[in-house]
Amino acid sequence: MTHPNASMALARALIDELAVQGVTSVYMSPGSRSGALAIAAAEHPEIELCVVLDERSAAFHALGSARASEGPAAVLCTSGTAAANLFPAIVEADMACVPLVAVTADRPAELRGVGANQTIDQVKLYGAKVRAFEELAAPEPLADANQTWRHAVARVMSSSRRPRPGPVHLNVAFREPTVPVTDDGRTAGEVYPYDTPRLVTASEAEVATGPRVSLETAVERGLVIAGDGDYDRMGLLSVASGLGWPVLATALSGMRGGPVISSYGRLIAGGVPDDLVPATVVAVGAIGPDTRLEDLIASAGDRVRVDRWGRSIDPRHNATVALTGDPVDLLASLSGHADPAWVERWAEADRMARADSDELLSGISPMTGAHVAAALNRVDWGALVVASSLPVREVDAHLTRAGKVFANRGASGIDGFVSTSFGVASVIPRTVALTGDLSLLHDSNGFIHEGAFDLTLVVVDNDGGGLFDSLPQAPHAPQFDRLFVTPPNRDLESLARFHGARFGTVTDVESLVAQVGASLDSGGVHLLRVPVDRRHDLATRRQLAG
Ligand SMILES: Cc1ncc(C[n+]2csc(CCOP(=O)(O)OP(=O)(O)O)c2C)c(N)n1
């Protein structure tokens, strides 16, 4: 099989090699230079292509999809500022170890640096934020380059998997024509006379495994903090239970429910109670957002940090040991001296703190962000996507059921939230997204994409960034509302209508549980607004914090 021109040959080989390397979802934004890539992706039988208007949103869609599918996802775009717009999602993918594949179309060498339209220097555009960069030169019509192209794609894809998963960048130059004809009316090209078959050795069947780690000590009064990271949840619970160590599970670990401790925020608000001070803490992955967990770690004699991918997570610089490897292996290498009283003390303290918190919450009205997070315990969601700012904190404080919980907390941006949620929803049925009003509005372009994904967005509408009220400097900042809170003063119903989403305003917990459940049952895109008073919300947070 030949190809109508060299651009299509390169694009088809590249997209097919992405499929060989495990990419099944490709997100793209419209552009001329990327035309061959778009066409190749659209015609590929193993690729699901989704068109998203805004490149920044497209990259976050891909990020959400990659997170939810636990595999790579690609985003492709045209040259110029389009490519620059992928950067926020790449930053997040870097810090959260997500295999996001950025494919940017570029001008050929002769059009670079000479003032050609929509041309910027895209070589290593994302710097050290990507695990690997490959440049593919504009193809020559009479050179058989299939193997070269496929090897370049295979190399970057390999770097997206190990030694540490993360984003990669393919910058690909095209000469016109970039559509499947030899003459597109603007430029004439030559037929590309070669086939672009798959290479026999291209696929790497690899299982990602971290290095084995061990401490080889015997520890009483040990404790595990399960954070966001790559490890076997059930394995962790079972090894910790064998050691006689309690597991404190952050909401983002997805391990809430069952025997885990979740009310740690309230429990250690006034300092770690004497009878709960651990000898050793093993903190697994990223343990935010509750900084009181850092107080708990600081109270221990041995402070171990372990992350499968070697992320350095030690904000107070107090780790006594920092390890790269499988957390379950690490715990399995320890020999504990199970003291049932130790686990029971933690469990009892947790039960009491949770009961206190629930009782307080039930007596508080009108509704706050805390009520919203707690209400989600009663909804049968398949995935919960949580925005940075207060939602991730409220969910950490009040979520008591297990399930897949996603948040872009690698870099904690409020950008790309709507898009990330749609990306997750494209993979996992019954996805609920919990957000503040600013995070929603920041990414309202994320609604503009193809595909009918079901998503229920619950918006805690406190008219601005309520998180800033919690900052110690809040009372001292001049023009606080204008410069920090930035009330958007926008009608979210109009936004929902504009994007064809169904809309509802909810002011009590029972209605919220019913409406979120009903929206998931009916499918489609729903935006449920929960109006919340900022000052009342702040007072409630303070009260519940203990
Ligand atoms: C891209 C980006 N810009 C700015 C910030 C700083 N920031 C952190 S929280 C926040 C306010 C978020 O408001 P909202 O989404 O309404 O949530 P709330 O604070 O009310 O929970 C801002 C602007 C950020 N984290 N990311």
The ligand as an SDF file (V2000), in Angstrom:
LIG
                    3D

 26 27  0  0  0  0  0  0  0  0999 V2000
   -4.3400   27.4780   37.6080 C   0  0  0  0  0  0  0  0  0  0  0  0
   -4.4420   27.9890   39.0130 C   0  0  0  0  0  0  0  0  0  0  0  0
   -4.6280   29.3120   39.2140 N   0  0  0  0  0  0  0  0  0  0  0  0
   -4.7360   29.7910   40.4720 C   0  0  0  0  0  0  0  0  0  0  0  0
   -4.6450   28.9620   41.5490 C   0  0  0  0  0  0  0  0  0  0  0  0
   -4.7340   29.5310   42.9470 C   0  0  0  0  0  0  0  0  0  0  0  0
   -6.0050   29.1190   43.5910 N   0  0  0  0  0  0  0  0  0  0  0  0
   -6.0320   28.1380   44.4920 C   0  0  0  0  0  0  0  0  0  0  0  0
   -7.5380   27.8820   45.1300 S   0  0  0  0  0  0  0  0  0  0  0  0
   -8.2090   29.0960   44.1930 C   0  0  0  0  0  0  0  0  0  0  0  0
   -9.6690   29.4260   44.3070 C   0  0  0  0  0  0  0  0  0  0  0  0
  -10.5310   28.3260   43.8330 C   0  0  0  0  0  0  0  0  0  0  0  0
  -11.8740   28.6970   43.9290 O   0  0  0  0  0  0  0  0  0  0  0  0
  -13.0440   27.6570   43.7590 P   0  0  0  0  0  0  0  0  0  0  0  0
  -12.7150   26.7240   42.6560 O   0  0  0  0  0  0  0  0  0  0  0  0
  -14.3100   28.3960   43.6480 O   0  0  0  0  0  0  0  0  0  0  0  0
  -12.9860   26.7850   45.0760 O   0  0  0  0  0  0  0  0  0  0  0  0
  -13.1440   27.1820   46.6310 P   0  0  0  0  0  0  0  0  0  0  0  0
  -11.8820   27.8510   47.0720 O   0  0  0  0  0  0  0  0  0  0  0  0
  -14.3140   28.0880   46.8020 O   0  0  0  0  0  0  0  0  0  0  0  0
  -13.2990   25.8710   47.2530 O   0  0  0  0  0  0  0  0  0  0  0  0
   -7.2350   29.7030   43.3970 C   0  0  0  0  0  0  0  0  0  0  0  0
   -7.4930   30.8160   42.4630 C   0  0  0  0  0  0  0  0  0  0  0  0
   -4.4240   27.5890   41.2960 C   0  0  0  0  0  0  0  0  0  0  0  0
   -4.3070   26.6910   42.2720 N   0  0  0  0  0  0  0  0  0  0  0  0
   -4.3460   27.1360   40.0310 N   0  0  0  0  0  0  0  0  0  0  0  0
  1  2  1  0
  2  3  1  0
  2 26  2  0
  3  4  2  0
  4  5  1  0
  5  6  1  0
  5 24  2  0
  6  7  1  0
  7  8  2  0
  7 22  1  0
  8  9  1  0
  9 10  1  0
 10 11  1  0
 10 22  2  0
 11 12  1  0
 12 13  1  0
 13 14  1  0
 14 15  2  0
 14 16  1  0
 14 17  1  0
 17 18  1  0
 18 19  2  0
 18 20  1  0
 18 21  1  0
 22 23  1  0
 24 25  1  0
 24 26  1  0
M  CHG  1   7   1
M  END
$$$$
